[in-house]
Amino acid sequence: MNAETLGYAVVEGVATITLNRPQVMNALDAGMIKELRVVCEQARDDKAVRAIVLCGNGPAFLAGGDVALFHANLPKLPDMVLSLAGELHHAIVALREAAKPVLASVHGAVAGAGVSLLAAADLAIAAAETKFTLAYSKIATSPDGGSSYFLPRIVGTRKALELMMLSDTFDAATALDLGLVNWVVPAGELAAATDKIARRLVAGPTVAYGETKALVNRTFERPLTAQLDAEAHAFARCAGTGDLAEGVTAFVEKRKPVFKGD
């Protein structure tokens, strides 16, 4: 992995993935996309990781794909897109498959694939000055990175189509109203607020979080009876964990539980 374009560190159960091409507002190029897949899969599979944080270095979270790269490769762009999108989509799938919470911490510009990556996270926090745009239609293309899957589920079909087709820019307050982010904080407090949420997630019941995430991921695919059955089996799996025993015992003893993630 090239640390100059993508940072990855695991500290006390939190895996932090840092997009690091600040000179181009962290726009994704071929190398960065491939590295992103590697670290997302690594964080998914590492049992020592109990929460994943996505963030960007410099003035932006992620300003989308590297349009200069597209322009330089117009004759072979269709084949290039299929190759690079495949790598990006493996990263997105890894984040959704991860049996642990994923928190996006965004600031500055969140455009194109930046919105896709944000939407793929389980939770999101934004600095108050953040600006968002789908951007794809501005260069005459359709969305990638899962935007067409996640956004209708988060904001509704009509609003998702508006955001995708018109590519208007909207602010953090609007993103909060739409449910695209969970929290908005002053820019100077973003790092501390992100760390506080990540620490809460790491201290939580990791297996229960994973089961909850898996249930929500498939809720729109199942009829009610199948979802109820899935809930029962998920609860039963949680019932066999040390964390549930600790949670029940702590409740009875009227104290705060200490979860270990197993």
Secondary structure, DSSP 4 states (H G I P E B T S, - for coil): --TTTEEEEEETTEEEEEE--GGGTT-B-HHHHHHHHHHHHHHHH-TT--EEEEEE-TT-SB--B-HHHHHHTGGGHHHHHHHHHHHHHHHHHHHHH-SS-EEEEE-SEEETHHHHHHHHSSEEEEETT-EEE--GGGGT----TTHHHHHHHHH-HHHHHHHHHH---EEHHHHHHHTS-SEEE-GGGHHHHHHHHHHHHHTS-HHHHHHHHHHHHTTTTS-HHHHHHHHHHHHHHHHTSHHHHHHHHHHHTTS-------
